[in-house]
Amino acid sequence: SLLAMVTDGVLGAPDIADGRTVILFGSTKELQLLRVEKGRVTNNRYGNFHHDDIIGRCFGSKVQSRGKSSGFMYVLEPTPYMVTLSVVHRTQIIYHADIALLMGLLDVRPGQIVVEAGTGSGSVSQSLGAALRPTGKLHTFEFHAERKVAAQREFDQCGWSDVISVECRDVCVEGLPTVLHGKVDCCFFDIPEPWAVVEHADKCLVEQGRVVTFSPCIEQVQRTAIALRSLHYHGIRVFECLSKPWGVRGGPVSQPRGVKRTRDGESCREGVESYQLPMRGHTSYLLLAIRPLRDEVDQMP
C-alpha cells in the first residue's frame, strides 16, 4: 500500500542530499526515477517539482508542485522493487513475479559470486545485488555498448557500485573471464542463445552451482536443456510463472442469487468485494539446472 511504502521510507531515513537518486511516486503507474540536482526542475502530469524542494527532505516526504498546479508526489528511496516499476525500458524487462521465482531457483544468498548475462535495463541486476549484500558480488555482462554505459550510470547513481560490476562483453563468443573459473555460485542468462554460453558457464560454476535461463520460446529451452544434459547437469526443470492479481474495493456489494430482498426491496449491502485486475499472459520460461559433483561425473559411463 501507499502508506506502507511511505512509512518505510520515513523511519530512520537520512536527508536527501544533492546528487542523490530518488523516485517520485504519484501512483503505482506513475513513478519517475531521477537524480536530484540543485536548481533543476522536473515536469510531469502532476506539476512542476523543483529539486531544491526535495533536497534536505526525508524519504517518504510529500512534495508539493509549484505554480498553478495543486499536484503532489512522494519522494521514495529507489529499492529494487520500485526501480523495476520506474526504470527506463532499454530492453524488455523482467517483472516481479519472474524475479521472485528466479531468485528462489538460484538460491541467491549474501556472500556469493553470481554471473548474469544480458544486463538490459538492470531490473534483475539490482534485485540480485540486494540479495548478495554485504559481501557478495554480481558480475553482469551486456554485449551492447550503449546499454552497458546506461546501466553502469544507473548502478552508480543508485549506490550499487560496491556489489555490481558491469562489463561490455559478448559471452556467447568471448566466454566468461578466466578470473571467474571455479568461483561462481550461480548464473542467470537472459540472452537469445543461452545454450551457446553453457560450456563457458560450466568452467566457472562450483560443484552444485545453479544455472537459470529466461527464454520466451520453448525451442530455446529445448536447445539449452540438451546442452546442459550433455554436461551431465541434473535437476533440470522448466517453470512458467502466471500471476493472477486481485483487487479489493468497498461500496455496495450485490447479493448472490437466491438471497431474499430486504423489506424495502434492496438487494445490495455495504461491504467489500474482490475483483480481478488485468492479468499478464505468458512472459517467458525459466529453466533450472544444477552442476553435478566431480565424482558423479567421473563415475558416469
Number of C-alpha atoms within 10 A of each C-alpha: 6 13 9 10 16 19 15 15 21 19 11 10 14 12 14 18 15 15 13 16 20 23 24 23 24 17 10 11 9 14 20 21 22 19 17 22 17 15 9 12 14 14 11 11 9 15 18 19 22 20 18 15 15 24 17 13 18 20 26 25 16 17 19 19 20 15 10 8 12 11 17 18 21 23 26 25 25 22 15 21 15 19 22 22 19 21 19 15 13 13 12 9 19 18 14 17 12 21 19 13 15 24 17 11 18 21 14 21 19 15 15 19 21 27 24 23 26 25 27 25 23 30 26 27 27 23 19 28 26 18 17 21 18 13 12 20 23 25 22 24 22 24 18 15 12 12 19 22 15 15 22 20 12 20 21 13 17 21 13 18 16 15 21 23 17 21 18 17 20 16 20 19 10 10 16 22 12 11 8 16 15 15 17 23 22 26 24 27 25 20 21 15 16 23 21 17 21 20 16 19 26 21 16 22 24 19 16 16 24 27 27 25 27 25 21 15 12 12 10 17 22 14 14 21 22 13 18 22 14 9 14 16 23 15 12 15 12 17 15 15 18 14 14 11 11 11 10 10 11 10 11 13 15 13 13 9 7 6 8 11 11 10 7 6 8 11 16 14 12 10 11 11 13 11 10 10 11 11 11 11 10 11 18 19 20 23 23 23 24 21 24 18 14 11 8 9 13 8 7 7 4
